[in-house]
Amino acid sequence: MQFPKLHSGIHAAKLAIVAIFVAIGPAHAYSVYRAVDADPSGVVVWTKVNFGVSGKPISTLSFFHYASDEEAAKNAKTGKGLPAQCLVKVDLGEIDPSKGDEAQVGNADVKFEAASTDLPKPFPWTIVFDDKPPGHWSIARAEMTSSSSNTAASRVAAAGFKALAITADTGVTVINGTLNNCRAQ
């Protein structure tokens, strides 16, 4: 009778498959966050101040990954180093990123109003995981605008993310930081 050997062989194969999935690790819902300030009523201030594009040699708009909304609310800081009143949350989908990975933010169906002099580019915009500092993702200025001005790019980013946050099913939402009444509008 060879049935016991067959049964133990099948059991060993099942364990090997489980071990592979555990070692690889499944993709999971993955979000990045941008700390922003709000007005006294809890509405995000959709201006260049909250969406500052900066950096050298490539100017970018920064986002950070946190393990949960609660961790983001507790740890995210604004560009001024202050605790985030609110956060713009961008769901990047079911991913398990490695340094250099990219994702798309927005889609071509979402339109937004920005000054034509700021030379805005339509969605989608590419966000890149550079992990410098740890958890850092960024959108290059050239993704958002044809302008060489960081100020113009900051205004375009504010207008673009407002449009995404007020449009259903874009993956962009506003969540609470230190305030308990955060919202897009």
N, C-alpha and C positions, 0 to 999 in steps of 0.2 A: 504494500500500500504506500502510495506516494502522496496521499492527500495532506498529511501533516507538514511535509516539506513544502508543498505548494502553498498551503495556508501561511506558513511562516515567511515564505518568500514574498507573498503579496503584502503581508503586514510590514515587512522590512521596506518594501517599495513605497508604501504609504508614508512611513516615517521619513524616508528620504525626501519625498516631495514636500512634506510639511517643513522639514528642516531647510529646504531651499527657499520656500516662501518666507520663512522667518528671517533667514540670512539676508535676503534681498530687501525685504521690507516693502510693504504695500504703499502705493501712492495714497495720499490722504488730502483732505480739504486743506488748502494752504492760503493764508491771507497775509497781506502786508498792510501797514498802517502809516498814516501821516498825522502827526500831532498838529492841531489847529486851535485857534481861539474862536470864541463865539461872542455874539452880542448879549446883552443882559437877559434876553428872552430865550437864549439857547440856540439861536440860529447861527450856523457857521458864517464867519466873515469871509466872503468869497472875493478876496482881493489878493494882490501880489504879495502882501505882507505874509499871508499864511502859506503861500506857494512859491517861496523864494527859490529861484534857480541860481545855482552858484557852482564853483569848483574849477579846478585847473588840472590837467590841460583840457578836460572836457567838462563843460557846464552841464549840470544835471539837476533833476528834481528828486529828492531822496524819500524813500519809504523804508520801513523796517519790519521784519517778521518777528512776531511774538507767538508763543504757543497757544494763546487764547485771547479772547477779547478782554478778559479780566487782567491778564498779565500786561497787555498793551495799555489798558487804562491806568494801571498802577505804575508802569515804568516809562512810558513814552514821554519825551520832552519836546517842547517847541524849539524853533531855531534860536530862541533867546535862552534856552536851557531851563525853561519853566515847565512845571507839570502840564500836561495836555488838558485843556478844558473839554475838548471833544476830539474825536479821531475820525478821519476819513479812512474807511476800511475797503480794501480792494481784494476781492476773492479771485485768486488766480486759478482755481480749479483743483482737480485731483492730481497733485504733483508731489514729487520728492526731489527737490532741486539739488543740483550740483553747481559749483562755481562756474559762471559763464552761461548758465541756462537763461532762456528768455521766455517771456509770456506776452500775450497781447492784452492791452487795456482798451476797453471801448470797442465799438463797432461802427462801421460806416453809416449805419442807419441813424445814429445819434448825431444830431447837428447842434452846434452851439454858436453863440454870438460873441465874437471877439472883434476888437477894432481891426479893420482891414490893414491899417498901418503897422499892426503887430505881425502881419504875415502868418496867420495861423494855418496849421496843417490839420487835415481831418483825422478822425480816428480810423483805424486803431493805431495806438502808439505802442512801441515795444519797450517793455521794462526788463532790465537785465540784473541778474544776481551776481554782484561782484564780491559780496561778503567782506567788504572793507569799509567800515568796521564790521564785526560779525553781525549777520542778519540784514545787512544793507542791500537794498535793491534801488535802482535808479532809472529814470527816463531821461535820455539825453535831450538837450535843448533842441537839437536838429530834428528830433522826432515830432516836436510840438510846433515849431515855427521855422520859417526860412530866414528870420531875422538873426542878426549876430548879437542882439541885445538880450542880456539876462532879464532885464526889467520887462521887455516885451514877452519873453517866454514865461515869466512869472504870471503876467496878466492872462496869457493864453491858458496856462495850466489851471488857474483859478476858474476861468469861464468853462473850460472843458470838464473839470471835475464836478463843478456845480451841475452841469447838464447831465452827467452820468448819475450823480447822486439823486436827482429828482426824476429820473427816468427808470421805470420798473425793469427788472431783469437785466441790468447791466453788470452786476457784480460789485457795484460801488454803493456803499451805504455810509451813513453817519452814525457813530455810536458814542455813548457817554464816556467821558474822561473823568475829570474832577466834578463836572456838572452832571446833574441827573436829568436834564431836559434837552439834550442835544438833538438837533434836527437840521435837515438841509434847507428848509424854507418855512 
